[in-house]
Amino acid sequence: MTIEQHIEELLAELRNAVCTGERRQIETELELVKAEREVARAEQDGRVSAEPPF
């Protein structure tokens, strides 16, 4: 599953979530996956290095 697919799946789950606790959990996971996507994009663009700093 790609990151984009994972985001779409989480958005679908969020639309169908009824319980507040479940919504919060999905929102948190969605934030983490979006952050992972941004890191991956930054690495591809050369804005950050995937190499450790030492």
N, C-alpha and C positions, 0 to 999 in steps of 0.2 A: 504494500500500500504506500502510495506517495504521501508526502506531507499535505499536498493540496487535497487529496482524497480524504485524508484524516480530518482536515479542517471541515470539509463538506459534511462528513459523517457526524462530527461533533455539533455542527450547526443544526443538522436535522434532529439530533437528539435533544438539543436545547429547545427547539421549537415544540417538541412533544413532551418535555419535562413538566410535571405537575407540581412536584414537591420542591419547596424552596431549597432544601439541603441538596437535592439532586441537581438543581439548576446551578447552585454555587460550585458544586464539584465539577460540573461540565464546563462552566465559565473559566474556572481555574485551569483545567486541562487545555482548554482552547487557547488561553493566554500563553501557556507553555509551548504549545505546538506552533503558535504564530511566532514566538521568540526564536524557536529552533529554525523556522523558515527564514527569518531575517538573518540569523547567523550564517546559514548556508548560503544565502544570497550574497552576503558581505564577503564570504570566503571566495565565492565564484568571481565576484567583481574585483577582488584584490584589495578591498578596503580593510580587511583584517587577515592575519595569517593564521593558518591552521597549525603552524609549528609552535611548539612550546617556547616560552620566552627565554629559556636558558640554554 
